[in-house]
């Protein structure tokens, strides 16, 4: 049975741009190592969720790991656990952010600025709004860091909308509403009413707080409002091992992925971001170390291409992709690479280098290399050429069964050797 390395190039997919000769940054970039993997393996075009649907990274990862959206706990859970705060089980939570707002005809308008480096003021401000009760719901706030906190809603329901307009800049703080799809609509309505009350109260308290008065005297913007997003609930999920039969490590550089690893009971290995080439080399070293110490599956994540796209320069993104590719060259030093390992390279979503969208809903490339894989005619790792690969057109939830099959680890559906509804071979219990 082969060990599986899944290299996740966050946001590497993109659209075409005139300044690149109507190519995507990935197509424009010189990527001999990614192309070599494609040439030695089989390729596919993968929709992160479904065609045209635009996912956040954490939901795309959740699908890639073989989990369905119905069990998705919400990003607030992952974020808080990444910072070492475990939300109580089966209690509604949300991300709470400090913001500056000013009154307008449309409502309380959010200043497009985030106090990322003012933790001392933020923590003291959060302490002043950490306890509140309305409509039978108790609100409790746990400070995470910078302007971020976890809002715990004891007695509340997670089926509510955001008050943070997030990517929709130029919008006021939004009124919380109950989701129409909620199975507990009355509970969601009550939670929305209570949370709107809490948010208005935080504006009153923070507006008259001495720290904000001093900030105004110092020429700084007062942090006079809170906004919420990513509501969810921490529930016990089937572990990644139970789901797949794989002992797993997740290598990344951000707390959110640490939290996801914790929820799915995967080993988390943090490797710092930096020069894209050096970062990839360091993460491959960490992956090999994990394999050498008994790991079956390593998920290696790099956000470099995604961050480059947010610079709104397709050429810069292409250059970062080239640097990532240089780092991937370290993979060829592994002994018995194709015999002992299954190497998969893909992305979690597309990130446009121009335009108003944070992510977009086009498909991303996948290439799969290892002994026994049915090699196809695709010889470049790119969005458009991958469509012609032998693995066809997939959705991200298809990936884990494909990896397990190609690594000789798939569970035979004709038998039930254990209690788990798993994709892969898990442990057996002898009589």
Secondary structure, DSSP 8 states (H G I E B T S, - for coil): --EEEEEEETTBB---BGGGTSB-HHHHS--HHHHHHHHTSEEEEEESSSTT----HHHHHHHHTT--GGG---HHHHHHHHTT----TT-EEEEEEEE-EEEETTEEEE-S---TT-HHHHHHHHHTTSEEEETTEEEEEEEEETTEEEEEEET--S-B--S--TTSTT-B-----B-TT-SSHHHHHHHHHHHHHHHHHHHHHHHT-HHHHHHHHTT-----EEEEEEEEE------HHHHHS--EEEEESSHHHHHHHHHTT-EEEE----SHHHHHHHHHHHHHHHHHTT-SEEEEEE-HHHHHHTTT-HHHHHHHHHHHHHHHGGGGGSTTHHHHEEEEEE-S-B--SSSS-SSB---EEEEEESTT----S--S--TTGGGGSTTEEEEGGGHHHHHHHHTT-B--TT---SSS--SB-------
